């Protein structure tokens, strides 16, 4: 079964953005053969603005990504991580090249499926 991964990146090459500071997420789809490809860019409001948090902005971002199975970010706070988890989305903080991070996540997902 295919699934989507949202990636917080400022340059399209590296997972390098904090969840709450991201104004866009790259959406990658993984197919049944564990091959992945870029699908789209989704723009959102920044939920973390200079030390204050916009709860409505957080809720909109979480809703925007609710069809994704995973989110890859440089950093994420516990509130955002919890809000995502309530929608069935798992967040991972990993500062790495996007391709390498996605490959690690595919491997992780395969391991989880084997354990079930």
N, C-alpha and C positions, 0 to 999 in steps of 0.2 A: 504494500500500500504506500502511495506517495505521501509526502508531508512537506510542509513549508518551514523555513527557518528565516527569522527576521534578524538582520545584522545592523548594528549601530556603527556607522563608519562615516568619517568626514571626507575621505578621499577615494572610497571604493576599492581600496587595496588592503587595508588593515582594519581589524576590529579595534577602534580607538576612541569610542565615544561613550560617555556615561549615559545610562538609560534616560535619566531625567533631563539631560541637556541635548539630547538628540532631536533634531528638527526633521529628520527623515530616517527611514529604515529601508535597507535593500532587502528584497524578498528573493530567497533562493528556494527552488523546489528540488526535492530529492525524489527520484522515481523508484520503481520497484527493483531496479538493478543497482541501486545505490549510486547512480550517476546524478550529478547535480548541475543545475543551470540557473542563471539569473533570470528572474521573471519580471520584476518591476521595482520601482521606487515609490514608497508611500511617504508622503509628507505629513507632518503632525505639528502641533504646538509644543513648544518647550515647556515641560512640566516643572522644571527646577530653574528658578530665575533669581540669581544672586543671593542664594541662601534661603529664599522662601519657596514654598512648594504650592503649586496650583493643583488642588485636588480634582477640579473639573478637567484640567489638562491631562492629568494622570489617567483619569477614567477614560477620556477620549483616546489616548494613546493605547491603553490596554484593550479597548474595544476594537481599535484599528488593527491590532495584531492578534486578535482572538482566534483567527483561523490558522495561526501558526502553531506548530508543536513546540518549537524552541525559539529562544531569543538569545543572541550572542552580543555581549556588551563588554566594554572595558571595566565598568563598575556599575553596581546597582544597589540601591538601598533596600532594607528589609520590607518597607511598605509597598514599594513597587513590585518587588519579588512576590510578596503575598498576593497582591491584586492580580498579577499574572497567573499565579497558581490557581486562584479561584476560577479562572477561565480555562484551566487545563494546559496552560503554557508554562514550560520550564525555562528558567533563565540561567545562563552560564556566563560568568565573568572570565573572559579570556582575551588577553591582549596578544594577538597573533595575526599573521596574514590571513585574510578571509579564507582563501582556498585551503590552507592547512587547518584552520579552526573548523571548517565545515567537514573536512575529512575525519578529524578527530571525533566530531559529533556523530557522524555516520557510523563510525566504529563503535562508539558508545551505544548508540541506538540499537545496533546489531547485537551487542552483548546483552542489552536489556531484554530484547526479544527472545534470545536464547534461554534466559533465566526464567521466562514465563512458562 
